[in-house]
């Protein structure tokens, strides 16, 4: 079964990924989740994003690099989560759980009507999901654009946080202008691997941190005066 759209794509991917990750990609393709793999569009230290294709529709493939992942830091976001009780604490098991965690968090977020990427499948350390962008170019990040109505955008993001907390019992935990895409006039939060349940001992702290990160951006870029304490209070109130 040919996985790659070209010999160059094959070489670029195989030179970076280990055997286990390659096997996960072949398993996902063999199960019919995608037809071709085109190569990387984002090359981070702990995760990489490739573009795949299914029936001419582009998909994002997030690959968590097992060897480079800070699995001890990851573990603190898994502790206390009943969805992952009893998992092993070695690096490989933690990273595999991390991928499954993002899949489940995205699935829950989508159920709430928040336009995060739609998760499609997960296998070991590989997560397949909706690609937000076009022609192999990811949509721009909130950090990279100038908004016409920043007040509305800020309100929308804080509303998403409130919905996630009150209806989904989740907090993103790493929400910032770098983890929100702007696509077709919609703000699309991404990177939900770090999201934790409301019952997590540091959940409220993470809400405050997310509000801080977003408020800093809107205040610096657009000069908005935001009442951070009131925003946090609105999110956390019963």
MOKADA-V940381 format. One record per residue. RES is the residue in one small letter. OMEGA is omega as a letter, one per 30 degrees, with the letter a starting at -180 (* if undefined). Layout:
# MOKADA-V940381
res=RES omega=OMEGA
res=RES omega=OMEGA
This chain:
# MOKADA-V940381
res=x omega=a
res=x omega=a
res=x omega=a
res=x omega=a
res=x omega=l
res=x omega=l
res=x omega=l
res=x omega=l
res=x omega=l
res=x omega=a
res=x omega=a
res=x omega=a
res=x omega=a
res=x omega=l
res=x omega=a
res=x omega=a
res=x omega=l
res=x omega=a
res=x omega=a
res=x omega=l
res=x omega=l
res=x omega=l
res=x omega=l
res=x omega=l
res=x omega=l
res=x omega=l
res=x omega=l
res=x omega=l
res=x omega=l
res=x omega=l
res=x omega=l
res=x omega=a
res=x omega=l
res=x omega=a
res=x omega=a
res=x omega=l
res=x omega=a
res=x omega=a
res=x omega=a
res=x omega=l
res=x omega=l
res=x omega=a
res=x omega=l
res=x omega=a
res=x omega=a
res=x omega=l
res=x omega=l
res=x omega=l
res=x omega=l
res=x omega=l
res=x omega=l
res=x omega=a
res=x omega=l
res=x omega=a
res=x omega=l
res=x omega=l
res=x omega=a
res=x omega=l
res=x omega=l
res=x omega=l
res=x omega=l
res=x omega=a
res=x omega=l
res=x omega=a
res=x omega=a
res=x omega=a
res=x omega=a
res=x omega=a
res=x omega=l
res=x omega=a
res=x omega=l
res=x omega=l
res=x omega=l
res=x omega=a
res=x omega=a
res=x omega=l
res=x omega=l
res=x omega=a
res=x omega=l
res=x omega=l
res=x omega=a
res=x omega=l
res=x omega=a
res=x omega=l
res=x omega=l
res=x omega=l
res=x omega=l
res=x omega=a
res=x omega=l
res=x omega=a
res=x omega=a
res=x omega=a
res=x omega=l
res=x omega=a
res=x omega=l
res=x omega=l
res=x omega=l
res=x omega=l
res=x omega=l
res=x omega=l
res=x omega=l
res=x omega=l
res=x omega=a
res=x omega=l
res=x omega=l
res=x omega=a
res=x omega=l
res=x omega=a
res=x omega=l
res=x omega=l
res=x omega=a
res=x omega=l
res=x omega=l
res=x omega=a
res=x omega=l
res=x omega=l
res=x omega=l
res=x omega=l
res=x omega=a
res=x omega=a
res=x omega=l
res=x omega=l
res=x omega=a
res=x omega=a
res=x omega=a
res=x omega=l
res=x omega=l
res=x omega=a
res=x omega=l
res=x omega=l
res=x omega=a
res=x omega=a
res=x omega=l
res=x omega=l
res=x omega=l
res=x omega=l
res=x omega=l
res=x omega=l
res=x omega=a
res=x omega=l
res=x omega=l
res=x omega=l
res=x omega=a
res=x omega=a
res=x omega=l
res=x omega=a
res=x omega=l
res=x omega=a
res=x omega=a
res=x omega=l
res=x omega=l
res=x omega=a
res=x omega=l
res=x omega=l
res=x omega=a
res=x omega=a
res=x omega=l
res=x omega=l
res=x omega=l
res=x omega=l
res=x omega=a
res=x omega=l
res=x omega=a
res=x omega=a
res=x omega=a
res=x omega=a
res=x omega=a
res=x omega=a
res=x omega=l
res=x omega=l
res=x omega=a
res=x omega=l
res=x omega=l
res=x omega=a
res=x omega=a
res=x omega=l
res=x omega=l
res=x omega=a
res=x omega=l
res=x omega=l
res=x omega=l
res=x omega=a
res=x omega=a
res=x omega=l
res=x omega=l
res=x omega=l
res=x omega=a
res=x omega=l
res=x omega=a
res=x omega=l
res=x omega=a
res=x omega=a
res=x omega=a
res=x omega=a
res=x omega=a
res=x omega=l
res=x omega=l
res=x omega=a
res=x omega=l
res=x omega=a
res=x omega=a
res=x omega=a
res=x omega=a
res=x omega=l
res=x omega=a
res=x omega=l
res=x omega=l
res=x omega=a
res=x omega=l
res=x omega=l
res=x omega=l
res=x omega=a
res=x omega=a
res=x omega=a
res=x omega=l
res=x omega=a
res=x omega=a
res=x omega=l
res=x omega=a
res=x omega=a
res=x omega=a
res=x omega=l
res=x omega=l
res=x omega=l
res=x omega=a
res=x omega=l
res=x omega=a
res=x omega=a
res=x omega=l
res=x omega=l
res=x omega=l
res=x omega=l
res=x omega=a
res=x omega=a
res=x omega=a
res=x omega=a
res=x omega=a
res=x omega=*
